[in-house]
Amino acid sequence: MTTAHPGDGSASGPTVLRIMLGRQLRQLREAAHVTREAAGYEIRASESKISRMELGRVGFKERDIADLLTLYGVTDQQERAALLSVARDANQPGWWHRYGDVQPKWFESYLGLEAAATLIRAYEVQFVPGLLQTKEYATAVIELAHGAADPEQIERRVALRMERQQVLTRPAPVHLWAVVDEAALRRTIGGREVMRSQISALIESAKLPNVTLQVIPFRAGGHAAAGGAFSLLRFPDQDLPDLVYMEQLTGALYLDQRHEVDSYLRVMERLCVEADPPDRTLETLAGLLEELD
């Protein structure tokens, strides 16, 4: 077992650190043959609290971590200090917490994972991927979903989406490989001028070395992803498994079981084959731009 620490090149960010520390705590508990119920009793909590801790879905109290490490027989002071340091770092708020007033709690986990990923493979059928949206296009999309919100809330939601896009331009940027249905590019969102600007922005994004963009044309007919949009995330740390993310109206689904991830990976591979190859993308986008003239 390796010990996650933000200074050793592991994927950073509080969400990822919580997940990694949770996995390590579960491994230590199982190695010590301690039940979740017994672990919960040790820290004056329930079995479900231990389950949430091990899944990385809650913050950590240093006292609880110290008591659990003692219960699990971890006596090496260096190992204890490293794990307690991770617990402190995992409790630090991410930059996205500034937008806590306009984002649901279930979305915070994804923002942390997105920021830590090295590769994001996404399939979109209705909209341009959020990481590639212009401010005007994003505003129109967000207004569709939150039309009853006041203008300031809309503006803050748009600002959050724009700030997320820094993962594409930061040092060591994430590699985004997006497969977009032609319908998403032909659906007029925000009017013709907004769409012209959005298609132009996609042309520039497609030229980035860390962005691969493919379009599934109408002529391809039906295709593998009948279930709708989804994303596959990969991380730099071997202790963090690949993850499938699917967003819904009032929540999100996260899949990390190997057989589930493999099923979606196979679908993504078929989508990449069914889509036009990446070297055709600029030609396709240029044609769409001409139609908007």
Summary of the structure (lengths in Angstrom):
residues: 293
radius of gyration: 21.5
end to end distance: 58.4
largest distance: 70.0
contacts: 881
relative contact order: 0.12
helix: 56%
strand: 11%
